[in-house]
Amino acid sequence: MAIQLKITIDNKKIEKIFIKARKTLDDNIIVFGHPEIDIMVLTSKSKIVALPKEELDDEVYESQRRLFKYLVKQGVVDYASVQAGNLFMSTEGTIPEPSGEGDKIQYCLYSISNFLDDEQPYYDDQKEFEKEVEDSLLDPETDEHTLFDPSMHGQQKGSLPPARPSYGINTIYRI
């Protein structure tokens, strides 16, 4: 379901944004568009919370840090309020009250949408790189692999002769 926004920035009216989000029963908004984190806009508490998705890795914290750094620069989140949340690996920040006219929740969604658009090329490049690495491992170039040649291999393998019954330091002990 598309959410219509009424935001005017520098006399330029923005009517629609396309964002992968859902509205909860208590009028909170959950944005699912980021590959590593889910972003919750808590309308009743005037907070934004970033939660990790199912896979927890080292990149989650960096994604949350980039999100809140971007939102602080846009003026959507108060810098002093950004902190760890009460859920495991969550980060939250408070949305300040607007001094002029306009809906702060709609402006938050607009800023989150811009953040997701800025982040998407990075994740597209990462997926493309992983696919290229997998393809190079499954089907290497002709100069990157060798063919098995039985004449190049001798009968005796390794550096120690197999005729010896024991290897290592136990050969110094005599019975």
Secondary structure as UniProt FT lines:
FT   STRAND          4..9
FT   TURN            10..11
FT   STRAND          12..16
FT   STRAND          21..23
FT   TURN            25..26
FT   STRAND          29..31
FT   STRAND          37..42
FT   TURN            43..46
FT   STRAND          47..52
FT   HELIX           59..74
FT   HELIX           79..81
FT   STRAND          83..84
FT   TURN            88..89
FT   STRAND          91..94
FT   HELIX           104..138
FT   HELIX           142..144
FT   HELIX           150..152
FT   TURN            162..163
FT   HELIX           168..172
//
